[in-house]
Amino acid sequence: MNDKLKGKFLTLSEFRQRVGIPLVWAKQLAIRGEVKAIRAIDGSIRIAESEAVRLKEFVKHPWSKASLFLKTLGPGLITGASDDDPSGIGTYSSVGARFGFSILWMAAYLLPIMMAVQEVCARIGIVTRKGLAGVLLDHYRRKVVMGIVLLLIIANVVNIGADIGAMAASLEMLTQCNFSLAAVFFAVLIVLCEIYIPYHLYVKFLKWLTLSVFAYIITGFSVIPYWFNILGDSFIPHISFDEEYIFAMIAVFGTSITPYLFFWQASEEVEESKLIRLGMDGLAIHRRIRLMRTDVAAGMILANVVFYFIVLTSAQVLFRNGITNIESAEQTALALKPLAGHYAYLLFALGIIGTGLLAIPVLAGSGAYALAELMEWEEGLEHTFYQAKAFYLVITFSVIVGLALNFLRINPITALYYSAYLNGIIALPLLVVIMVVGNDAKIMGEETHPNWVSCFGWLSVVFMSLAVLASLFLLLPLK
């Protein structure tokens, strides 16, 4: 760097001191292109002094600082928020209406497990620069991996169909528009956005959509629950050993820890590494993992807080008023209207649309990444359609088939049940493989699992095994 530039550019340390933000924020803003930066001859990042002046004024306001933090996050936040898709909202609403506050404790207990599992997937993507399909090929025969990927895509397509249906039903409730036209509109919009918007722009769009999940937090506060009375339910398990309660626990576990998030997380970390041109030396990878951990933690905390507030809302408003049979997210929104007021109903319905727009690209994209890697096709949302035709055709096919399910008179609740069951079956061997791979020093080098990740990761294997065994038991005839 010449002397002229030295006076106009700051080191990361100087920049973050001027602005008053953490160093990790400063680096993420630079590598994501949110501030003007260059890379010096010695490889260090230098940020324009004018950007420090601009941001220092910007972060004086709390809301501005919060939006800046959002800009530093990436795949982990999107993965976490997409976990609360319309079908998940339907599941959480259903268990809240059926069992009241007695299932709230699962949010706190699932959080460290979800953080551990998603960190494992992210680490594998960062270190190996492969998606999970590529990693699976190193341990299983191609036919076995193909079977897993096809099951993943089938489960994703069913979820996509349910999500499109919920979004269309919500828009119909809000505007009285035709359900079929609304469903087609959402499907076309999502496909066009995923194909024609490059990843570095598309990821910003997805990040802002994560704000839609706050509709459920606001709704939870608007129904004014008795906070002191639910404190015990929030942390102390109240497990009822009957068929319906165990099934509800399985449904919540399967909705929160699901294979499509594994594939998406790993693949998007690979996309991020391409975007920021991360070096492969140990120090660079270690720094990237530190940034990833903040990202993943933010996403999983957000997912669990939203889960908590959806259950809280449905328990407070529906369960307490004797409405215990809720079968869909839009039915919950409709039930809220006479009991909790127009604003609660409006927020809940708008949240369904926002989370659907966020989750469906993740569902379709995760299957496309997995199949493309397996078939050795060109892949990635940063590519154009002509550069990665097969990859984008899988996305398009997934959304179109999901849309078609809404016109085939297939019971969405039955479809989601089998989808959740498939996810449980697929998740178990995947969890075992990613835990083994993530702790293999030959593959991961110095970035094997920290102790807490190993503990909660293997705990997820135990819990998922119990969930699958319980689901099999429930399916067996008792006579």
Beta strands, then each sheet from edge to edge (+ up, - down):
strand 1: 9-11
strand 2: 37-39
strand 3: 45-48
sheet 1: 1+ 3- 2+
end
